[in-house]
Amino acid sequence: MRIAPELRRWLTGPDADPSVRYRYWTEVEGRSPGDPKVRSARTAIGKKGWAAQLLEHQFPDGHWVTTGTTAEELYQPKYIATNWRMIVLADLGLTRADPRIATLADLILDRWGPELSGPSAELCVSGNTARSLIRFGYRDHPVVQTTLGWLVETQKPDGGWHCFRSRTGTLDGWEGLAALAEIPESERDGAVRRAIERGAEFYLRRRLMTEGRARYAPWFRIHYPNHYYYDLLVGLRLLTRLGYGGDRRLRPALRWLFGRRSSSGRWALDRSHPDLDPHGAHDSVRRVVYPMQLEPLEQPSRWATVEALSVLARVETAGDAAP
């Protein structure tokens, strides 16, 4: 994949976050874990940049800001409490090798372990938590294994998932498929493979964007952190990581992605939260939330750009780079 020199420098230079550099070297250029540039970027994650800033305010027991003394304290207030920081730190590439992440994971497993599967479990929380814990290095933990089994069992007949009571899935319920996608292909048993295939088909049938009669505007906004919200870039990341980059049903979403690219080859973030207008007007949110924001909005975003380039690199590898 050909990248303009100035764009490459913007994504890998000293001003770029180490998580962005790491993703560029590994996902766009395909460098191996032992490559010096990869090792240098990975070592810096958590020592400086976004991950370090998030970890700076972590309490010794692993939690962040809280509003109570029950398990809910890890979830509220949105989107600055422990749960939300866990998801972002997992996205940024940290693992249990960092003692602060090990402490965080131990806290989550202790407080939430029994609630991640069974009648009281909720897809968004269970899927996000399982995905994050796997990225942290806890794939073999009994709680994670039980949660993954619950995600397979709760898949809807149409192949999707839903965060609320429903007989059918929704594109917004991407957390189930995303958690299963973190299982290395060689470690997936028959049930997981079938669930992934059915889940991928659920998204491909809908071209990643078609549900209901009207176009749902938030899905066509690039935002980060994603937390539990869906957009087309989330769908493209998920399906291309699962090996469907060559499926022609991705082409409408890829055309949308190409259309969002600036003349300099960069992408911008529309939102830090998909339903909050960056100019202060609320769209659909009618409650107080505290959006987590890593980069300025409506300006070139290194995170959105490396995310998009990673998608396009996987599409190119699959042999179908045409939008």
C-alpha positions in Angstrom: 0.0 0.0 0.0 1.5 3.3 -1.1 1.5 6.1 1.5 2.7 9.6 0.8 5.9 10.4 2.7 4.4 13.4 4.5 1.4 11.3 5.6 3.7 8.6 6.8 5.8 11.1 8.8 2.6 12.6 10.3 1.6 9.2 11.6 5.0 7.9 12.7 6.9 11.0 13.7 7.7 12.2 17.3 4.4 14.1 17.6 2.3 11.1 16.9 0.9 9.1 19.8 2.8 5.8 20.2 -0.4 3.8 19.8 -0.9 5.4 16.4 2.7 4.6 15.4 2.3 1.0 16.6 -0.8 0.5 14.6 0.7 2.1 11.5 3.8 -0.1 11.6 1.9 -3.3 12.2 -1.4 -2.8 10.4 -0.6 -0.6 7.5 2.9 -1.6 6.7 2.6 -5.1 8.2 5.9 -5.1 10.1 6.6 -8.0 12.5 6.5 -7.7 16.3 10.2 -7.9 16.4 10.8 -5.0 14.1 12.7 -2.2 16.0 10.2 0.5 15.1 7.3 -1.8 16.3 9.1 -2.6 19.5 9.9 1.1 20.1 6.4 2.2 19.6 4.9 -0.5 21.8 7.3 0.2 24.6 6.3 3.8 24.7 2.5 3.1 25.0 1.5 3.9 28.6 4.7 5.9 29.2 3.6 8.9 27.2 0.7 10.0 25.0 -3.0 9.2 25.4 -2.6 6.0 27.4 -0.2 7.6 29.9 -2.7 10.5 30.3 -5.6 8.2 31.0 -3.5 6.2 33.5 -2.3 9.2 35.3 -5.5 9.6 37.3 -6.0 5.9 38.1 -6.4 5.1 41.8 -4.2 2.4 43.4 -6.9 -0.2 43.4 -7.4 0.2 39.6 -10.5 2.4 39.4 -11.1 5.9 38.2 -13.7 8.5 39.1 -16.7 6.9 40.8 -20.2 7.8 42.0 -21.0 4.9 44.3 -19.8 1.8 46.1 -21.4 -1.0 44.1 -20.4 -2.6 40.8 -22.1 0.3 39.1 -19.3 2.6 40.2 -17.1 1.2 37.5 -19.7 2.3 34.8 -20.9 5.7 35.9 -20.5 8.5 35.1 -20.4 8.0 31.4 -17.9 8.2 29.7 -15.1 8.8 32.1 -15.5 6.0 34.7 -13.4 2.8 34.8 -15.4 0.8 32.2 -14.9 3.4 29.5 -11.2 3.9 30.2 -10.7 0.2 30.2 -12.1 0.0 26.6 -9.9 2.8 25.3 -6.8 1.5 27.0 -7.4 -1.9 25.4 -7.8 -0.1 22.0 -4.5 1.7 22.5 -2.6 -1.5 22.8 -1.8 -1.9 26.5 -1.6 -5.4 28.1 -1.3 -7.0 31.5 2.5 -6.6 31.2 1.8 -3.1 32.6 1.1 -3.5 36.4 -1.6 -0.8 36.2 -3.5 -2.8 33.6 -3.2 -6.0 35.6 -4.6 -4.1 38.6 -7.5 -2.8 36.4 -8.2 -6.2 35.0 -8.2 -7.8 38.5 -10.7 -5.2 39.7 -13.1 -5.8 36.7 -12.9 -9.6 37.1 -13.6 -9.4 40.8 -16.5 -6.9 40.6 -18.1 -8.0 37.3 -17.1 -11.6 36.8 -20.5 -13.2 37.8 -22.4 -10.5 35.9 -20.9 -11.0 32.5 -22.9 -14.1 31.7 -26.3 -15.5 32.6 -29.7 -13.9 33.0 -28.4 -10.5 34.3 -25.7 -10.1 31.6 -26.0 -7.3 29.0 -24.5 -7.6 25.6 -22.7 -4.3 25.4 -21.0 -4.6 28.8 -20.2 -8.3 28.4 -18.9 -8.0 24.8 -16.8 -4.9 25.5 -15.4 -6.4 28.7 -14.5 -9.7 27.1 -12.9 -7.9 24.1 -10.8 -5.7 26.4 -9.7 -8.5 28.7 -8.6 -10.6 25.8 -6.5 -7.7 24.4 -5.0 -7.3 27.9 -4.0 -10.9 27.8 -6.7 -12.7 29.8 -8.3 -14.9 27.0 -7.8 -18.1 29.0 -9.3 -16.7 32.2 -12.4 -18.7 33.3 -14.6 -15.6 33.4 -13.6 -14.6 29.9 -14.2 -18.1 28.6 -17.6 -18.3 30.2 -18.5 -14.9 28.8 -17.5 -15.9 25.3 -19.7 -19.0 25.6 -22.6 -16.8 26.7 -22.1 -14.5 23.7 -22.3 -17.6 21.4 -25.4 -18.8 23.1 -27.2 -15.4 23.0 -26.6 -14.8 19.2 -30.0 -14.1 17.6 -31.4 -16.5 14.9 -30.6 -13.9 12.2 -26.9 -13.9 13.2 -26.9 -10.6 15.0 -26.9 -9.5 18.6 -28.9 -6.9 20.5 -28.2 -5.0 23.8 -31.9 -5.1 24.7 -34.7 -7.6 24.5 -35.3 -8.5 20.9 -35.9 -11.5 18.7 -33.6 -10.0 16.0 -30.1 -8.5 16.0 -29.1 -4.9 15.2 -26.0 -3.4 13.6 -25.6 -1.5 16.9 -24.9 -4.8 18.7 -21.4 -5.2 17.2 -19.8 -6.0 20.6 -20.7 -9.7 20.4 -18.9 -10.3 17.1 -16.0 -8.0 18.1 -15.3 -10.1 21.2 -15.3 -13.4 19.3 -13.1 -11.8 16.7 -10.4 -11.4 19.3 -10.0 -15.2 19.6 -7.1 -16.2 17.4 -8.3 -18.2 14.4 -6.4 -21.3 15.4 -8.1 -21.3 18.8 -11.7 -21.0 17.6 -13.8 -24.1 18.1 -16.7 -25.1 15.8 -19.3 -23.1 17.8 -17.3 -19.9 17.7 -16.5 -20.3 14.0 -20.2 -20.7 13.2 -21.1 -17.7 15.3 -18.5 -15.6 13.5 -19.6 -16.7 10.1 -23.3 -16.0 10.9 -22.4 -12.7 12.5 -20.3 -11.6 9.5 -23.1 -12.5 7.2 -25.5 -10.5 9.3 -23.4 -7.4 8.6 -22.7 -8.1 5.0 -26.3 -8.7 4.1 -27.0 -5.2 5.4 -23.9 -3.7 3.7 -22.9 -2.5 7.2 -25.5 0.3 7.0 -29.0 -0.8 6.1 -31.5 -1.3 8.9 -35.0 0.1 9.0 -36.5 2.5 6.5 -34.5 5.6 7.2 -30.8 6.2 7.1 -29.5 6.5 10.7 -27.2 9.5 10.7 -24.9 8.5 13.7 -23.7 5.5 11.7 -22.3 7.8 9.1 -20.2 9.8 11.5 -16.6 8.9 12.3 -16.2 9.1 16.1 -13.8 7.9 18.8 -13.9 6.6 21.4 -16.4 4.1 20.1 -17.4 2.7 23.5 -20.5 0.8 22.6 -21.5 3.0 19.6 -21.4 1.8 16.0 -20.4 3.6 12.8 -19.4 2.4 9.4 -15.7 2.5 10.2 -16.4 0.2 13.2 -18.1 -2.2 10.8 -15.3 -2.0 8.3 -12.6 -2.6 10.9 -14.5 -5.6 12.2 -15.3 -7.3 8.9 -11.9 -6.7 7.4 -10.1 -8.0 10.5 -12.2 -11.2 10.2 -11.0 -11.7 6.6 -13.9 -10.3 4.6 -12.0 -7.5 3.0 -12.6 -8.9 -0.5 -16.4 -9.3 -0.1 -18.0 -7.0 -2.7 -20.8 -6.2 -0.3 -18.4 -3.9 1.6 -18.1 -1.7 -1.4 -20.8 0.8 -0.5 -19.2 1.3 2.9 -15.8 1.6 1.3 -17.1 4.3 -1.0 -18.3 6.2 2.0 -14.8 5.8 3.6 -13.0 7.0 0.5 -15.5 9.9 0.3 -14.5 11.0 3.8 -10.8 11.3 3.0 -9.4 14.8 2.6 -7.1 15.9 -0.3 -4.1 15.4 2.1 -5.1 11.7 2.6 -6.3 12.2 6.1 -9.6 11.6 7.9 -11.2 13.7 10.6 -13.3 12.8 13.7 -16.9 14.1 13.5 -17.7 13.3 17.2 -16.2 12.1 20.4 -19.7 10.9 21.2 -22.0 10.1 18.2 -25.1 11.9 19.4 -23.4 15.1 20.7 -23.0 18.0 18.3 -19.4 19.4 18.7 -20.9 22.9 18.5 -23.0 22.4 21.6 -26.4 21.4 20.3 -27.7 18.0 21.5 -29.2 15.6 18.9 -30.7 12.7 20.8 -29.0 12.7 24.2 -31.1 14.2 26.9 -28.9 13.3 29.9 -25.6 14.6 31.3 -22.6 12.7 29.9 -18.9 13.5 30.0 -17.4 12.6 26.6 -13.9 11.4 26.5 -11.9 13.1 23.8 -8.4 12.3 22.7 -8.1 14.6 19.6 -9.8 17.8 18.4 -13.0 17.3 16.4 -13.5 18.2 12.7 -9.7 18.4 12.2 -7.3 15.8 10.8 -7.2 12.9 13.2 -4.3 10.5 13.5 -6.5 7.9 15.1 -9.2 8.0 12.4 -6.6 8.1 9.7 -4.6 5.0 10.9 -7.9 3.2 11.4 -9.0 4.0 7.9 -5.6 3.1 6.4 -5.6 -0.2 8.3 -9.0 -1.1 6.8 -7.8 -0.2 3.3 -4.5 -2.2 3.8 -6.6 -5.3 4.7 -8.9 -4.7 1.7 -5.9 -4.5 -0.6 -4.4 -7.6 0.8 -7.7 -9.4 0.2 -7.4 -8.3 -3.5 -10.3 -5.9 -3.7 -9.1 -2.3 -3.2 -11.6 -0.8 -5.6 -14.3 1.3 -3.8 
